[in-house]
């Protein structure tokens, strides 16, 4: 039974991680690139630098509550993101070895899943905290945007050619849903 359920659980975990990493990237990448917004649906306040929050129509008052939490989340998530990416590289090296060690590969997979679980927990905590600053309509819009952008194994709408948020996010995410934005 477990052998049949294991691939499904891994697929579910990967799908959820992709959704949460996309939500995280929607917050993190714009702050790193310094890109101005002004794309379709832009209705946020002038001081709101995050394209996602501008599209949600975040007011200046809401932004003053959200921005410190967002910056703190970005800082905390960077180390976990880098660690998971390092583990992924190590996994590739194990698989590419002339004589792959299946036990080592499985152990590395478990380490990656633990790191993804940690990132997922941070994203959930961030979203739960952030929704307190949003109106019910903004919350509905936020979660609908996350649903639309979350695809299976990085093949959601954001990943297609020419897709993005007007700030190069689509290009940045094509490198892999777990890639960390550069500081």
Secondary structure, 3 states (H helix, E strand, C coil): CHHHHHHHHHHHHHHHHHHHHHHHHHHHHHHHHCCCCCCCCCCCCCCCCCHHHHHHCCCHHHHHHHHHHHHHHHHHHHHHHHHHHHHHHHHHHHHHCCCCCHHHHHHHHHHHHHHHHHHHHHHHHHHHHHHCCCCHHHHHHHHHHHHHHCCHHHCCHHHCCCCCCCCCHHHHHHCCCCCCCCC
